[in-house]
Amino acid sequence: MILLFEIISAKAFSQTNEQVRKPDYLSFQTGLMVDRYNSLGIRTFFEYQKDIKGNWQYGISYEHSAHLTSAATDIPNSLSTNLSLMSLNGYYKLNLFRDRVFWTTGLGIGGVHANWEDRNKVGATINASMTLNIRMTKKLYFESSPLLVLLPSNRVYFSNMDADRYKSFYAFSFFPFGLKVKL
């Protein structure tokens, strides 16, 4: 009888061997965006990120920039450009202090939509990124450019999209900052 009671108790109160769910994140950033058409815009960036295995992650991002003014680039005349970019990204997490301070570095592919005056252009794009993450609380991270002052950008886009006299497209973030929430 005692043996039967122990077996029933062990089955009833034992912990199950569930699989641990890998964390996912929601990231929001802002700052400025400079593009090939000599346009400087206010940047809004959203991304869903998911841990895959070890230090590898993937993300799906949407970025928009609304024209603010012309930038101080090497191009004498400009197009007042509004940009929308959507990408599928792969990342590798480089820990400086495990889960407290780390960089995410990655590559992505996607599409770009450029709108200026009464014209629209759509093209394929690739991007490269490196973002500094600093944990503020258990589920909240501050995100910024990887070297803060030395390199005030964390994402660069390239495309072969042509527009007027411009034969290619590039854009990069300028002084980006934001928050990442662990869901």
NUMIGU-564600 format. One record per residue (C-alpha): x, y, z; residue in one letter. Coordinates in Angstrom, 3 decimals. Each point is the difference from the previous one (the first is absolute). Example, Ala and Ser with C-alpha at 12.3 -4.5 7.8 and 13.67 -1.06 7.14 Angstrom:
// NUMIGU-564600
+----------+----------+----------+---+
!       xx !       yy !       zz ! r !
+----------+----------+----------+---+
!   12.300 !   -4.500 !    7.800 ! A !
!    1.370 !    3.440 !   -0.660 ! S !
+----------+----------+----------+---+
This chain:
// NUMIGU-564600
+----------+----------+----------+---+
!       xx !       yy !       zz ! r !
+----------+----------+----------+---+
!    0.000 !    0.000 !    0.000 ! M !
!    2.822 !    2.421 !    0.840 ! I !
!    1.736 !   -0.886 !   -3.285 ! L !
!   -3.204 !    0.676 !   -1.968 ! L !
!   -0.397 !    3.385 !    1.770 ! F !
!    3.600 !    1.006 !   -0.885 ! E !
!   -0.455 !   -0.912 !   -3.677 ! I !
!   -3.252 !    1.980 !   -0.252 ! I !
!    1.560 !    2.995 !    1.803 ! S !
!    3.059 !   -0.029 !   -2.245 ! A !
!   -2.181 !   -0.002 !   -3.131 ! K !
!   -2.367 !    2.681 !    1.298 ! A !
!    2.588 !    2.497 !    1.293 ! F !
!    2.963 !   -0.491 !   -2.300 ! S !
!    1.021 !    2.722 !   -2.443 ! Q !
!   -0.524 !   -0.589 !   -3.689 ! T !
!    2.865 !    0.143 !   -2.444 ! N !
!   -1.308 !    2.860 !   -2.195 ! E !
!    2.042 !    1.576 !   -2.745 ! Q !
!    1.162 !    3.511 !    0.881 ! V !
!   -1.275 !    2.589 !   -2.484 ! R !
!    2.723 !    2.086 !   -1.624 ! K !
!   -0.434 !    3.718 !    0.673 ! P !
!   -1.206 !    2.475 !   -2.568 ! D !
!    0.376 !    3.781 !   -0.037 ! Y !
!   -1.729 !    3.088 !   -1.318 ! L !
!    2.289 !    2.890 !   -0.915 ! S !
!   -0.849 !    3.658 !   -0.642 ! F !
!    2.615 !    2.550 !   -1.123 ! Q !
!    0.019 !    3.566 !   -1.209 ! T !
!    2.625 !    2.528 !   -1.087 ! G !
!    0.868 !    1.275 !   -3.457 ! L !
!    0.473 !   -1.604 !   -3.441 ! M !
!    2.309 !    1.319 !   -2.722 ! V !
!   -0.431 !   -1.324 !   -3.553 ! D !
!    1.699 !    0.118 !   -3.393 ! R !
!   -2.380 !    2.687 !   -1.224 ! Y !
!    1.444 !    2.525 !    2.520 ! N !
!   -3.110 !   -0.243 !    2.177 ! S !
!    0.070 !    0.030 !    3.797 ! L !
!   -3.102 !   -1.420 !    1.659 ! G !
!   -1.458 !   -0.948 !    3.355 ! I !
!    0.354 !   -3.765 !    0.425 ! R !
!   -2.508 !   -2.424 !    1.532 ! T !
!    1.062 !   -3.653 !    0.299 ! F !
!   -1.955 !   -3.039 !    1.302 ! F !
!    1.265 !   -3.580 !    0.170 ! E !
!   -1.108 !   -3.377 !    1.318 ! Y !
!    3.018 !   -2.161 !    0.966 ! Q !
!    0.108 !   -3.652 !    1.014 ! K !
!    2.853 !   -2.065 !    1.472 ! D !
!    0.707 !   -3.085 !   -2.119 ! I !
!    2.911 !   -1.935 !    1.475 ! K !
!    2.937 !    1.115 !    2.113 ! G !
!    0.828 !    3.589 !   -0.915 ! N !
!   -1.907 !   -0.024 !   -3.327 ! W !
!   -3.179 !    2.029 !   -0.559 ! Q !
!   -2.279 !    0.972 !   -2.864 ! Y !
!   -2.107 !    3.113 !   -0.354 ! G !
!   -2.688 !    1.558 !   -2.172 ! I !
!    0.296 !    3.780 !   -0.169 ! S !
!   -1.838 !    3.003 !   -1.402 ! Y !
!    1.656 !    3.396 !   -0.233 ! E !
!   -1.400 !    3.322 !   -1.181 ! H !
!    1.628 !    3.371 !   -0.431 ! S !
!   -1.878 !    3.238 !   -0.643 ! A !
!    1.924 !    2.791 !   -1.760 ! H !
!    1.092 !    2.792 !    2.321 ! L !
!    2.662 !    1.929 !   -1.937 ! T !
!    2.924 !   -0.448 !   -2.353 ! S !
!    3.077 !   -1.619 !    1.503 ! A !
!    3.598 !    1.148 !   -0.216 ! A !
!    1.170 !   -2.715 !   -2.385 ! T !
!    2.171 !    0.286 !   -3.107 ! D !
!   -3.033 !    0.386 !   -2.329 ! I !
!   -0.739 !    3.618 !   -1.012 ! P !
!   -3.740 !   -0.448 !   -0.641 ! N !
!   -2.476 !   -2.215 !    1.774 ! S !
!   -3.278 !   -1.867 !   -0.215 ! L !
!   -2.375 !    0.443 !    2.949 ! S !
!   -0.372 !   -3.711 !    0.677 ! T !
!   -2.319 !   -1.964 !    2.263 ! N !
!    1.222 !   -3.583 !    0.420 ! L !
!   -1.636 !   -3.254 !    1.070 ! S !
!    2.182 !   -3.090 !    0.446 ! L !
!   -1.035 !   -3.547 !    0.963 ! M !
!    2.616 !   -2.687 !    0.708 ! S !
!    0.592 !   -3.540 !    1.178 ! L !
!    3.166 !    0.040 !    2.123 ! N !
!    2.375 !   -2.538 !    1.536 ! G !
!    2.055 !    0.964 !    3.072 ! Y !
!    2.835 !   -1.261 !    2.156 ! Y !
!    0.212 !    1.203 !    3.607 ! K !
!    3.498 !    0.999 !    1.220 ! L !
!    0.014 !    0.109 !    3.809 ! N !
!    2.168 !    2.530 !    1.800 ! L !
!   -1.595 !   -0.721 !    3.392 ! F !
!   -2.373 !   -2.962 !   -0.434 ! R !
!   -3.581 !    1.267 !   -0.481 ! D !
!    0.885 !    3.388 !    1.495 ! R !
!    2.008 !    1.701 !   -2.754 ! V !
!    0.228 !   -1.535 !   -3.475 ! F !
!    0.050 !    0.794 !   -3.695 ! W !
!   -2.286 !   -1.537 !   -2.601 ! T !
!    1.604 !   -0.078 !   -3.417 ! T !
!   -1.830 !   -1.148 !   -3.097 ! G !
!   -0.925 !   -0.024 !   -3.651 ! L !
!   -3.384 !    0.226 !   -1.659 ! G !
!   -1.892 !    0.063 !   -3.278 ! I !
!   -3.209 !    1.778 !   -0.848 ! G !
!   -1.655 !    2.748 !   -1.965 ! G !
!    0.057 !    3.789 !   -0.143 ! V !
!   -2.695 !    2.454 !   -1.090 ! H !
!    1.146 !    3.574 !   -0.687 ! A !
!   -2.523 !    2.796 !   -0.471 ! N !
!    0.833 !    3.578 !   -0.963 ! W !
!   -2.184 !    2.725 !   -1.432 ! E !
!   -2.282 !   -1.880 !   -2.433 ! D !
!    2.236 !   -3.034 !   -0.651 ! R !
!    0.388 !   -3.446 !    1.531 ! N !
!    2.748 !   -2.606 !   -0.355 ! K !
!    0.186 !   -3.545 !    1.375 ! V !
!    3.088 !   -2.189 !    0.165 ! G !
!    1.709 !   -2.890 !    1.740 ! A !
!    2.460 !    0.824 !    2.780 ! T !
!    2.620 !   -1.571 !    2.237 ! I !
!    1.015 !    1.338 !    3.393 ! N !
!    2.731 !   -0.379 !    2.590 ! A !
!   -0.402 !    0.941 !    3.641 ! S !
!    1.733 !    0.078 !    3.352 ! M !
!   -1.870 !    1.186 !    3.082 ! T !
!    1.146 !    0.481 !    3.594 ! L !
!   -2.469 !   -1.409 !    2.582 ! N !
!    0.182 !    0.996 !    3.677 ! I !
!   -2.342 !   -1.751 !    2.453 ! R !
!   -1.905 !    2.464 !    2.200 ! M !
!   -2.372 !   -2.446 !    1.736 ! T !
!   -0.703 !   -3.714 !   -0.278 ! K !
!   -2.086 !    0.508 !   -3.165 ! K !
!    1.024 !    3.439 !   -1.316 ! L !
!    3.090 !    0.922 !   -2.035 ! Y !
!    1.325 !    3.323 !   -1.299 ! F !
!    1.197 !   -0.177 !   -3.641 ! E !
!    2.410 !    2.338 !   -1.760 ! S !
!    2.779 !    0.205 !   -2.560 ! S !
!    2.815 !   -2.481 !    0.714 ! P !
!    2.689 !    2.515 !    0.935 ! L !
!   -2.262 !    2.901 !    1.053 ! L !
!    2.270 !    2.953 !   -0.874 ! V !
!    2.513 !   -1.502 !   -2.454 ! L !
!   -2.577 !   -1.612 !   -2.300 ! L !
!   -3.428 !    1.685 !    0.377 ! P !
!   -1.785 !   -2.524 !   -2.252 ! S !
!   -1.267 !   -3.549 !    0.523 ! N !
!   -1.551 !   -0.975 !   -3.364 ! R !
!    0.941 !    0.497 !   -3.670 ! V !
!   -2.164 !   -0.848 !   -3.038 ! Y !
!    1.132 !   -0.544 !   -3.616 ! F !
!   -2.065 !   -0.454 !   -3.170 ! S !
!    0.438 !    0.176 !   -3.772 ! N !
!   -3.201 !    2.077 !   -0.253 ! M !
!    0.411 !    2.923 !   -2.439 ! D !
!   -1.674 !    3.382 !    0.383 ! A !
!    0.423 !    2.910 !   -2.402 ! D !
!    3.742 !    0.681 !   -0.239 ! R !
!    0.892 !   -2.356 !    2.892 ! Y !
!    1.138 !   -3.470 !   -1.098 ! K !
!   -0.194 !   -1.781 !    3.363 ! S !
!   -1.430 !    0.415 !    3.474 ! F !
!    1.444 !   -0.015 !    3.501 ! Y !
!   -1.286 !    1.202 !    3.335 ! A !
!    1.304 !   -0.117 !    3.556 ! F !
!   -1.325 !    0.778 !    3.455 ! S !
!    1.490 !    2.970 !    1.833 ! F !
!    0.094 !    0.194 !    3.827 ! F !
!   -2.496 !   -2.841 !    0.506 ! P !
!   -1.402 !   -0.814 !    3.429 ! F !
!   -2.881 !   -2.064 !    1.271 ! G !
!   -1.372 !   -2.681 !    2.282 ! L !
!   -0.227 !   -3.771 !   -0.294 ! K !
!   -2.552 !   -1.933 !    2.070 ! V !
!    0.377 !   -3.709 !    0.785 ! K !
!   -3.443 !   -1.557 !   -0.469 ! L !
+----------+----------+----------+---+
